[in-house]
């Protein structure tokens, strides 16, 4: 059952990150694409905005794909964790912990899941298990 649990966690978190990356890169799923996200990044001091949006989108997309597949899982966890650290520092920390006040509660949860899976491994139903 542990392996099924790890698979569910990886798929949900990984695919959500794929979606967030696609929002930034392509404007899919209600996102603003590179130009819109880049403009917002500029407004919070992340310059050059479009370049930073491209990097964030790629990290989320690639990290999410790897995490969902259980491929290079430690790297995937680090990529996801890195984006959550940036989200906490640049956007949510000033609002406190609770997500009801736009705080970092949710980001911290995703960070813990990504690091936890990176440390314990992706489980039996993962490409890492098949390949390595």
Order of alpha helices (4+ residues) and beta strands (2+ residues): alpha-alpha-alpha-alpha-alpha-alpha
